[in-house]
Amino acid sequence: VPKPHTPFQWAAQCHPDVVDDRLRKLRAEIGSDRKMSRAIGMRYHDGKPSLIEGLLSRGDRRVGKVIEEVWRNGGRFDGWSEHFSYDRWVEAAAKELPPLGVDLDWFTTRERERTEVLPWDHLDSGLDKEWLWTDWEDALNSQEQDDCRWTPCFDCGVCPSMGTDIEVGPTGRSLIPIAPVSVGSPITNPALAGG
C-alpha cells in the first residue's frame, strides 16, 4: 500500500492479481534453494486484503459509507483473516462509491497527479509536499536519496535544525532528536569505532 506522507503517496497500488503473482514467484525462487529458504523468512499480505487496506488508508470521507455498508452486511473483525471477506468489501464499494463519483480503483490502483488535493493534505506531518514530490520524481528516475545524516540537508521539513519538534501521540513527549552525524564520528569512520 503506497503510504500517505511519503514520496509514494502519488503511486498507484498494484492490483491484487499482480501482487499475488509476484509473491508466488518470490516464494518459488526462495524455495528453489534449500539453504536460502531456511535463511529467509517471508511475511506478507495477499493482494486482496492489501487492496482494502489501500482503500481505508488512502480514501477520504466517502469511504465511510463503504465501511458502514460492510458493517451492515455482517463485517466484524475483518483485520483477522478468518473473518475477512474481500467480496463483501468490493460489493459495498461498488454499491456506495459510484453515486459519489468514484470507485474502488479511483482510491487504490490509479496514480495521482501532482496538483491533486490528497485526503490527508490537511494533516501536517512536517514533511514538505514539494520535497516529497521531488523525491517521488527521483524514485521514478531510479535515483537514490542520500541519507541526510551523512550529507547536506535536503530541506525535507522534519529535521530539528529546521525548528520542527517531533512528538508522539497525545503524550506530548518528544522523540529522541535526529542529529546529523559528523563525517569524523565513529559511525561513519570504522577506524574511530574501534573495529
PEKATA-V303605 format. One record per residue. N is the residue number from 1. RES is the residue in one letter. D_CENTER is the distance of its C-alpha to the mean C-alpha in whole Angstrom. Layout:
N,RES,D_CENTER / N,RES,D_CENTER
This chain:
1,V,5 / 2,P,4 / 3,K,2 / 4,P,6 / 5,H,8 / 6,T,7 / 7,P,9 / 8,F,7 / 9,Q,7 / 10,W,11 / 11,A,10 / 12,A,11 / 13,Q,10 / 14,C,13 / 15,H,15 / 16,P,16 / 17,D,19 / 18,V,17 / 19,V,15 / 20,D,18 / 21,D,20 / 22,R,18 / 23,L,18 / 24,R,22 / 25,K,22 / 26,L,21 / 27,R,22 / 28,A,26 / 29,E,25 / 30,I,25 / 31,G,27 / 32,S,30 / 33,D,31 / 34,R,32 / 35,K,31 / 36,M,28 / 37,S,27 / 38,R,28 / 39,A,27 / 40,I,23 / 41,G,21 / 42,M,18 / 43,R,16 / 44,Y,14 / 45,H,13 / 46,D,16 / 47,G,15 / 48,K,16 / 49,P,14 / 50,S,11 / 51,L,12 / 52,I,13 / 53,E,10 / 54,G,9 / 55,L,12 / 56,L,12 / 57,S,9 / 58,R,9 / 59,G,13 / 60,D,16 / 61,R,19 / 62,R,20 / 63,V,18 / 64,G,20 / 65,K,23 / 66,V,21 / 67,I,21 / 68,E,24 / 69,E,25 / 70,V,24 / 71,W,25 / 72,R,29 / 73,N,29 / 74,G,28 / 75,G,25 / 76,R,24 / 77,F,22 / 78,D,20 / 79,G,17 / 80,W,20 / 81,S,21 / 82,E,24 / 83,H,24 / 84,F,21 / 85,S,22 / 86,Y,20 / 87,D,24 / 88,R,24 / 89,W,21 / 90,V,21 / 91,E,25 / 92,A,24 / 93,A,21 / 94,A,24 / 95,K,27 / 96,E,25 / 97,L,23 / 98,P,25 / 99,P,28 / 100,L,25 / 101,G,25 / 102,V,22 / 103,D,20 / 104,L,18 / 105,D,17 / 106,W,17 / 107,F,14 / 108,T,12 / 109,T,14 / 110,R,15 / 111,E,14 / 112,R,14 / 113,E,17 / 114,R,17 / 115,T,20 / 116,E,18 / 117,V,18 / 118,L,14 / 119,P,14 / 120,W,13 / 121,D,15 / 122,H,18 / 123,L,16 / 124,D,16 / 125,S,14 / 126,G,16 / 127,L,15 / 128,D,17 / 129,K,15 / 130,E,18 / 131,W,17 / 132,L,13 / 133,W,15 / 134,T,17 / 135,D,15 / 136,W,13 / 137,E,17 / 138,D,17 / 139,A,14 / 140,L,16 / 141,N,19 / 142,S,18 / 143,Q,19 / 144,E,18 / 145,Q,17 / 146,D,20 / 147,D,19 / 148,C,21 / 149,R,23 / 150,W,25 / 151,T,25 / 152,P,26 / 153,C,24 / 154,F,21 / 155,D,21 / 156,C,18 / 157,G,19 / 158,V,18 / 159,C,21 / 160,P,24 / 161,S,26 / 162,M,25 / 163,G,26 / 164,T,22 / 165,D,23 / 166,I,20 / 167,E,20 / 168,V,19 / 169,G,19 / 170,P,23 / 171,T,24 / 172,G,25 / 173,R,25 / 174,S,24 / 175,L,21 / 176,I,23 / 177,P,23 / 178,I,22 / 179,A,25 / 180,P,25 / 181,V,27 / 182,S,30 / 183,V,31 / 184,G,34 / 185,S,32 / 186,P,32 / 187,I,29 / 188,T,29 / 189,N,33 / 190,P,33 / 191,A,37 / 192,L,37 / 193,A,35 / 194,G,38 / 195,G,36
